[in-house]
Amino acid sequence: MESTMLKKSETYDNVKVPDRWGVEEETTKVSSTRLITRETVLQQATQEVLKQGKKVIALVGGDPTRFPPLFPADSVIKYLAEAAIDGWNMYISGARPQRGYKPSDDLYEAGMYWGHPDTGTPWRDALIQEIIRREKVIHKVYYTAKDIFLQPGTTQAMNQLYLALLDPGDVLLGPEPTYQQYFFYAKYFKADFETSLSFEEDRWQPDVEDLRKRITKKTKAILIVNPNNPTGAVYDEKNLEKIVNIAGEYKLPIISDEIYDCLTFDVPHSTSIASISKDVPVLTMNGMSKFFAVTGWRVGYLAIHDPEDKIPHIRKTLEITTHIAGDAHAIATPVIVAATRAYKDWDKSLEHCKWMAKELKKRRDYIMERIDDIPGIKCTKPEGAFYAFPRVESIGKNKKWPSEEHFLADLIKEEQITFVAGSNWGPKQGFAHFRLVFLPKIEVLKEVFDRLERFMKKHSK
Ligand SMILES: Cc1ncc(COP(=O)(O)O)c(C=O)c1O
């Protein structure tokens, strides 16, 4: 029998221990996260302003929780407390419904209790059923329980999907500008995100022909964010159809982030690309964060639409990776119970979301009016979500500001307002833009736009 003892050459006996803690060189993980944490002129300017004790109004974060949530805090506390008191504190284990741990007082026979009805599994299944109902009623997409992977947020759904999908050297392809996390995380997996163009002058609709031209053998999937962050574009059905056709032609699955699907201003909701696709696999991501204005609940999901079972390997890998990631989904069990009740109250939720959209539309109209009167700034009207993506004419080579960072650094120093630099959202088309969030009340937006107008007037002289 072969010895399991370490050979002399594998031990540190008589060998100097190298001067490191686990890694000798900078890893891909470190360098890809550096993309997010890099030092910039804007960060330096922000530090300076904060050190002087000045207050900054920052329209940077996409968190709608300042809107009164549909579920008042006391009812949420009640749901959570009831769940805990009723004993729903256990693991809800396994990616698929038949699995589930029994609490550890029964550990000696735990093996017999996989799928026991006393585990939290019924709640997980109930939440999945509510999500299926939501997707059916709003989008006319028909999922079954095995198609829904609960995740602690859409961001985590994307992470799990990348984990299951991407090998080093793979490329994701999608129209920019797009949600910045998708670039950063692709790098994290030693993969890349290639962007295609959009028509800024045509409501930021995707340039589908450009998308087609950029497909290579390395392309692994097409990824869209609809309604879009940061442009607020809501993609036309005819463009979605074209994307489905291209994906079908090149045998690529589509990934679609639809977290803002009901926060639309001119149509009742965006079209889910899965509702158009007959046979092309679509992996849709959505969650509670924006629809219910409860970003901190961390409830999201990934839904697989694959009627012809073309991507069983992705499904299988997801089953395993979500399990490895911590008890299938890692959403706290009492939160699952509360979330199920929230989704059950579905009609009220939709009404509440449409009320939010109506309020946001007023804020959108207000900022568009103000931008019209500001010299040197142009903005395509957002049609959904709560972001606008204006362009500053005097940013660029041999212009007043060499980059958005320099523009924003001056803006925070002189007027103590701040936004996010556009290049974060699109390496090709984000330049000379900034992303602003129009979630705050009109009084706050008024103050921000008074300052922005004063700044632009001063610098356009
Ligand atoms: C396009 C997009 N997807 C996902 C998220 C995050 O969603 P979650 O809170 O479910 O992780 C955001 C948040 O801003 C977003 O803009």
The ligand as an SDF file (V2000), in Angstrom:
LIG
                    3D

 16 16  0  0  0  0  0  0  0  0999 V2000
  -29.4220   46.2140  -12.2590 C   0  0  0  0  0  0  0  0  0  0  0  0
  -29.3000   45.8210  -10.8330 C   0  0  0  0  0  0  0  0  0  0  0  0
  -29.2960   44.5210  -10.4990 N   0  0  0  0  0  0  0  0  0  0  0  0
  -29.2120   44.1280   -9.2150 C   0  0  0  0  0  0  0  0  0  0  0  0
  -29.1000   45.0500   -8.1950 C   0  0  0  0  0  0  0  0  0  0  0  0
  -28.9840   44.5730   -6.7800 C   0  0  0  0  0  0  0  0  0  0  0  0
  -30.0460   43.7740   -6.4360 O   0  0  0  0  0  0  0  0  0  0  0  0
  -30.1340   42.9810   -5.0370 P   0  0  0  0  0  0  0  0  0  0  0  0
  -30.4140   43.9740   -3.9660 O   0  0  0  0  0  0  0  0  0  0  0  0
  -31.2520   42.0250   -5.2420 O   0  0  0  0  0  0  0  0  0  0  0  0
  -28.8140   42.3130   -4.8560 O   0  0  0  0  0  0  0  0  0  0  0  0
  -29.0890   46.4090   -8.4870 C   0  0  0  0  0  0  0  0  0  0  0  0
  -28.9460   47.4080   -7.3990 C   0  0  0  0  0  0  0  0  0  0  0  0
  -28.7640   48.5670   -7.5740 O   0  0  0  0  0  0  0  0  0  0  0  0
  -29.1990   46.7990   -9.8340 C   0  0  0  0  0  0  0  0  0  0  0  0
  -29.1990   48.0900  -10.1840 O   0  0  0  0  0  0  0  0  0  0  0  0
  1  2  1  0
  2  3  1  0
  2 15  2  0
  3  4  2  0
  4  5  1  0
  5  6  1  0
  5 12  2  0
  6  7  1  0
  7  8  1  0
  8  9  2  0
  8 10  1  0
  8 11  1  0
 12 13  1  0
 12 15  1  0
 13 14  2  0
 15 16  1  0
M  END
$$$$
